[in-house]
Amino acid sequence: MKDLGENIDNKLITKYFQEFYLRYAGNMISFARKYVDMNTAEDIVHDIFLNVWDKKSTIIVEKDMQNYLLSVVKNACYDYLKHQKIAETFLSKAEQQLKIDSLEFDEVSNNDSSETLQAIYSLIDKLPPKCKLIFKKAYFEKQKSTQIAEEMNLSARTVETHIYNALKFIRNNL
């Protein structure tokens, strides 16, 4: 059972954290926007504050907190961009492999190409709604991940994950 002192301490910590968030979040998001899109910047800053909240008992607020937080944002943006580069390479390879598999499949059964196409469309229809929409925008409308992300108010990372999952599903079920 919590005593009254512990309850007051938790409320005080929550109040100070809210003030801390309001004081620094805007600058952190603006700084992150130099490197990434708005949704990703907000995600990165949100993740940083969640990490700070999780470690609230060990955080020491210093005068140079702004500089420290901006360096954390800079590192998080760097990690994100590095991951994006790897993910784009992986998605590009997955897309190429899907095309190669499709060509090989067409070679084996040239007469069954309409059946193959029908099977692919059937698999696309089995995708979850958001995943299907993103996949169609990427492959049928030839939109880039960043364009889809902006249009659907998602992070580019989320869009690329949906595309990857769709390609994986189609490939595994073809």
C-alpha positions as CSV (number, residue, x, y, z in Angstrom):
1,M,0.0,0.0,0.0
2,K,1.4,3.4,-1.0
3,D,1.7,6.0,1.7
4,L,0.7,9.6,1.3
5,G,4.3,10.8,0.9
6,E,5.0,8.4,-2.0
7,N,1.8,9.6,-3.8
8,I,2.8,13.2,-3.4
9,D,6.3,12.4,-4.7
10,N,4.8,10.7,-7.8
11,K,2.6,13.7,-8.5
12,L,5.5,16.1,-8.0
13,I,7.7,14.0,-10.3
14,T,4.9,13.9,-12.9
15,K,4.5,17.7,-12.7
16,Y,8.2,18.4,-13.1
17,F,8.4,15.9,-16.0
18,Q,5.5,17.7,-17.8
19,E,7.3,21.0,-17.3
20,F,10.6,19.4,-18.5
21,Y,8.8,18.1,-21.6
22,L,7.1,21.4,-22.4
23,R,10.4,23.3,-22.0
24,Y,12.5,21.1,-24.3
25,A,10.3,19.1,-26.7
26,G,9.6,21.9,-29.2
27,N,13.3,22.7,-29.6
28,M,14.2,19.0,-29.9
29,I,11.5,18.4,-32.6
30,S,12.7,21.5,-34.5
31,F,16.3,20.3,-34.3
32,A,15.3,16.8,-35.5
33,R,13.4,18.3,-38.5
34,K,16.7,19.4,-39.9
35,Y,17.4,15.7,-40.6
36,V,14.1,13.8,-40.8
37,D,10.4,14.4,-41.6
38,M,8.0,15.8,-39.1
39,N,6.4,12.5,-38.0
40,T,9.8,10.8,-37.6
41,A,11.1,13.9,-35.6
42,E,8.1,13.6,-33.3
43,D,8.6,9.8,-32.9
44,I,12.3,10.3,-32.1
45,V,11.6,13.0,-29.5
46,H,8.8,11.0,-28.0
47,D,11.1,7.9,-27.7
48,I,13.7,10.0,-26.0
49,F,11.2,11.4,-23.5
50,L,9.9,7.9,-22.8
51,N,13.5,6.8,-22.1
52,V,14.0,9.8,-19.8
53,W,10.7,8.9,-18.0
54,D,11.8,5.3,-17.6
55,K,15.1,6.5,-16.0
56,K,13.6,9.3,-14.0
57,S,15.1,8.1,-10.7
58,T,18.6,8.4,-12.2
59,I,18.3,11.6,-14.2
60,I,20.2,14.6,-12.9
61,V,19.0,17.9,-14.4
62,E,21.9,20.1,-15.3
63,K,22.3,23.6,-16.6
64,D,23.4,22.2,-20.0
65,M,20.4,19.9,-20.4
66,Q,19.4,21.5,-23.7
67,N,22.8,20.7,-25.2
68,Y,22.7,17.2,-23.9
69,L,19.1,16.6,-25.2
70,L,20.0,18.0,-28.6
71,S,23.1,15.7,-28.8
72,V,20.7,12.8,-27.9
73,V,18.4,13.9,-30.7
74,K,21.3,14.2,-33.2
75,N,22.5,10.7,-32.4
76,A,18.9,9.3,-32.6
77,C,18.5,11.0,-36.0
78,Y,21.8,9.5,-37.2
79,D,20.8,6.0,-36.0
80,Y,17.4,6.4,-37.8
81,L,19.0,7.6,-41.0
82,K,21.6,4.8,-40.9
83,H,18.7,2.3,-40.3
84,Q,16.8,3.8,-43.2
85,K,19.7,3.3,-45.6
86,I,19.9,-0.3,-44.6
87,A,16.2,-0.8,-44.8
88,E,16.0,0.8,-48.3
89,T,18.8,-1.5,-49.5
90,F,17.0,-4.5,-48.0
91,L,13.7,-3.4,-49.6
92,S,15.4,-2.8,-52.9
93,K,16.9,-6.3,-52.8
94,A,13.6,-7.8,-51.7
95,E,11.9,-6.1,-54.6
96,Q,14.5,-7.2,-57.0
97,Q,14.2,-10.8,-55.7
98,L,10.5,-10.7,-56.2
99,K,10.9,-9.6,-59.8
100,I,13.5,-12.3,-60.4
101,D,11.2,-14.9,-58.8
102,S,8.4,-13.7,-60.9
103,L,10.5,-13.9,-64.1
104,E,11.6,-17.4,-63.2
105,F,8.1,-18.4,-62.4
106,D,6.9,-17.0,-65.8
107,E,9.7,-18.9,-67.6
108,V,8.5,-22.2,-66.0
109,S,4.9,-21.6,-66.8
110,N,4.5,-19.1,-69.6
111,N,1.0,-20.4,-70.4
112,D,-0.1,-19.8,-66.8
113,S,0.8,-16.1,-66.6
114,S,-2.8,-15.0,-66.2
115,E,-3.2,-17.5,-63.4
116,T,0.0,-16.2,-61.8
117,L,-1.2,-12.7,-62.1
118,Q,-4.5,-13.6,-60.6
119,A,-2.8,-15.4,-57.7
120,I,-0.7,-12.3,-57.0
121,Y,-3.8,-10.0,-57.1
122,S,-5.6,-12.5,-54.8
123,L,-2.7,-12.4,-52.3
124,I,-2.7,-8.6,-52.4
125,D,-6.4,-8.6,-51.6
126,K,-5.6,-10.7,-48.5
127,L,-3.3,-8.1,-47.1
128,P,-4.5,-6.0,-44.1
129,P,-6.3,-2.8,-45.4
130,K,-3.5,-0.3,-44.5
131,C,-0.8,-2.6,-45.8
132,K,-2.7,-3.2,-49.0
133,L,-3.3,0.5,-49.6
134,I,0.4,1.3,-49.1
135,F,1.5,-1.6,-51.3
136,K,-0.8,-0.5,-54.1
137,K,0.5,3.1,-53.9
138,A,4.0,1.9,-54.0
139,Y,3.7,-0.7,-56.8
140,F,0.7,0.3,-58.9
141,E,0.9,4.1,-58.5
142,K,4.8,4.1,-58.3
143,Q,4.8,6.4,-55.3
144,K,8.0,6.6,-53.2
145,S,7.9,5.7,-49.5
146,T,8.4,9.2,-48.4
147,Q,5.5,10.5,-50.6
148,I,3.2,7.8,-49.2
149,A,4.3,8.6,-45.7
150,E,3.5,12.2,-46.1
151,E,0.2,11.6,-47.8
152,M,-0.9,9.1,-45.1
153,N,0.6,11.0,-42.2
154,L,2.9,8.1,-41.3
155,S,6.6,7.8,-40.8
156,A,8.6,6.6,-43.7
157,R,9.8,3.7,-41.5
158,T,6.2,2.6,-41.0
159,V,5.5,2.7,-44.8
160,E,8.6,0.7,-45.6
161,T,7.7,-1.9,-43.0
162,H,4.3,-2.3,-44.6
163,I,5.8,-2.7,-48.0
164,Y,8.4,-5.2,-46.7
165,N,5.6,-7.2,-45.0
166,A,3.5,-7.2,-48.1
167,L,6.4,-8.4,-50.3
168,K,7.3,-11.1,-47.8
169,F,3.6,-12.3,-47.6
170,I,3.3,-12.4,-51.4
171,R,6.6,-14.2,-51.8
172,N,5.9,-16.8,-49.1
173,N,2.4,-17.5,-50.5
174,L,3.2,-17.5,-54.2
